[in-house]
């Protein structure tokens, strides 16, 4: 009978031990998630530089003509205008 009572009191005293452990685990998880959220939020401000393309007006005009966006007459007219502006 004495052995049984001692075992119950040991188990009963362990019930209260889980509360502080749970509190600290929960506190650490919240701190980690807060840190991660703040780090990710600061990285959103750092947008990667846009891909720089060095196309001049003539290359753009040629591509538009090749895709069929403009007809030959328009292409030749715009090309002449570009050449006039360049000189």
GISULZI-V111311 format. One record per backbone hydrogen bond with DSSP energy under -1.0 kcal/mol. CO is the residue of the C=O (numbers start at 1). NH is the residue of the N-H. If there is no record, write none. Layout:
co->CO nh->NH
co->CO nh->NH
This chain:
co->1 nh->5
co->2 nh->6
co->3 nh->7
co->4 nh->8
co->5 nh->9
co->6 nh->10
co->7 nh->11
co->8 nh->12
co->9 nh->13
co->10 nh->14
co->17 nh->21
co->18 nh->22
co->19 nh->23
co->20 nh->24
co->21 nh->25
co->22 nh->26
co->23 nh->27
co->24 nh->28
co->25 nh->29
co->26 nh->30
co->27 nh->31
co->28 nh->32
co->29 nh->33
co->30 nh->34
co->31 nh->35
co->32 nh->36
co->33 nh->37
co->34 nh->38
co->35 nh->39
co->36 nh->40
co->37 nh->41
co->38 nh->42
co->39 nh->43
co->40 nh->44
co->45 nh->47
co->56 nh->60
co->57 nh->61
co->58 nh->62
co->59 nh->63
co->60 nh->64
co->61 nh->65
co->62 nh->66
co->63 nh->67
co->64 nh->69
co->71 nh->75
co->72 nh->76
co->73 nh->77
co->74 nh->78
co->75 nh->79
co->76 nh->80
co->77 nh->81
co->78 nh->82
co->79 nh->83
co->80 nh->84
co->81 nh->85
co->82 nh->86
co->83 nh->87
